[in-house]
Amino acid sequence: PVSPSIQEQNGTSPLSVENSDEIWMSRLREIQGAILISSLLQIVLGFSGLLGLVLKYIGPLAIAPTINLIGLSLFIEAGKKCGGHWGIAAL
């Protein structure tokens, strides 16, 4: 049996260590940008007072089922991920 590190070094794929670093760093930059834009949108909505107008029409009886449906739709994927290591999932 050949260890994975030797297979990676002798592989014919064009993915080097530098390329793999650039891949995950670009993904992280995309996530950071999305968080930045969403937080700026929240700030604008908060300062403009539009959130107060919207919340007159959207009450807890509309928000709770929406959050519930989003959580239930993610339950299967979360169960798969938690099944891999139950110790970390318990935290």
N, C-alpha and C positions, 0 to 999 in steps of 0.2 A: 504494500500500500504506500502510495505517495502522499506526503503531507500537503494540505491545501496551499501552504505558502510556496512550496516548490512548484505546484501546478500553476499558481498565479505568475510566478517568475518565468516559467517556460511557456506560458500561454501565447497563442498567436493573435489574441484580440488586441485591438489598438488602445485599450483602456489601460493607462498607466496610473501610478499613484497620484501624479499631478492632475490627471484628468478626473479621477474619482473625487479628489478634493474639490475641484472646480464644479463638479456636478452637484455635490451636496451643498456647497456654498451658494451656488446660484439658486437652488431650491429654498434655502434659508432666507436669501434676500427677497425672494418672491413672497414668502410668508410674512416677513417683516414689513414689506410694502403694503400688503393687504391689511395688516393690523393698523398700520399708520393711517391709511385712507379711511378705514372704518372708525377709528378714534376721532379723526378730524370731522367726519360726518356727525358723530355723536356730539361733538363740541358745538358745531354749527346748529344742530337741532336744539340743543340745550339753551344756547344764547338767544336764538331767534324766538323761542316760545312756541314753535310749531308742535312740539311734543305734547304740550298741554291741550292744544286743539285736537290733536289726533286721539289722545287718551279719553276725550269726552265720548268718542264713538266706539273705542275699543276698550272694553272693560276686562276684568279678571276672568269672566266667563268665556271670553274669546281667547285670551292669552294662555290660560291653563291647558285647554285641549290641544292647542298648537304645540306647546312645549312638550306635552305628553306624546303626541304623535311623532315628533322629531326624536324623542328619546326612545320610543318603541321601535322606530325604524333603524336605529343604530344599535339596538340590543344584540342582534345576531352577530354583527361584526365585532362588537365588544366581547361577546362570549367566546368567539374564536381566539381573539387576542389574549383574553384572560386564561383560556385553557392551556396556553403554552407555559405559563408559570403562575400557578395559583398563589404562591407566596407574595409576589409583588402585587397581584390583583387584590389581595386581602388588605393591603395598605390603603 
